[in-house]
Amino acid sequence: MNKFLHLGSLFRELWSFARQNKAWWMIPTVVVLLILGVLIFSGQAMAPFIYTLF
């Protein structure tokens, strides 16, 4: 639970930084990196179950 609070404050701080400095290019970059991280993590977690399908 504590990790999610820190993660939320990190995203809030990133959003305020991008808004204040008009660095809007940072938001899509972070979103793409998060999506890639989730895909890599879920791919590793689902690997044993994928083999049973074939």
C-alpha positions as CSV (number, residue, x, y, z in Angstrom):
1,M,0.0,0.0,0.0
2,N,2.8,2.4,0.8
3,K,4.4,1.8,-2.6
4,F,1.2,3.0,-4.3
5,L,1.3,6.2,-2.3
6,H,4.8,6.9,-3.3
7,L,4.0,6.1,-6.9
8,G,1.0,8.4,-6.9
9,S,3.1,11.3,-5.5
10,L,5.7,10.6,-8.2
11,F,3.2,10.9,-11.0
12,R,1.7,14.0,-9.4
13,E,5.1,15.6,-9.2
14,L,5.9,14.6,-12.8
15,W,2.6,16.1,-14.0
16,S,3.3,19.4,-12.1
17,F,6.8,19.5,-13.5
18,A,5.6,19.0,-17.1
19,R,2.9,21.5,-16.7
20,Q,5.1,24.2,-15.1
21,N,8.0,23.8,-17.6
22,K,5.7,23.1,-20.6
23,A,7.5,19.8,-21.2
24,W,4.5,18.0,-22.6
25,W,6.8,15.5,-24.5
26,M,7.5,13.8,-21.2
27,I,4.0,12.5,-20.6
28,P,3.7,10.2,-23.7
29,T,7.3,9.0,-23.0
30,V,6.4,8.0,-19.5
31,V,3.1,6.4,-20.6
32,V,4.9,4.3,-23.3
33,L,7.5,3.2,-20.8
34,L,4.9,2.2,-18.3
35,I,3.0,0.2,-20.9
36,L,6.2,-1.6,-21.9
37,G,7.0,-2.4,-18.3
38,V,3.5,-3.9,-17.7
39,L,3.8,-6.0,-20.9
40,I,7.2,-7.3,-19.9
41,F,6.1,-8.1,-16.4
42,S,2.9,-9.8,-17.5
43,G,4.7,-11.7,-20.1
44,Q,7.1,-13.2,-17.6
45,A,4.3,-14.0,-15.2
46,M,2.2,-15.7,-17.9
47,A,5.0,-17.6,-19.5
48,P,4.3,-21.0,-17.8
49,F,0.6,-20.8,-18.8
50,I,1.3,-20.1,-22.4
51,Y,3.2,-23.3,-22.9
52,T,0.1,-25.4,-21.8
53,L,-1.9,-23.9,-24.7
54,F,0.4,-25.4,-27.3
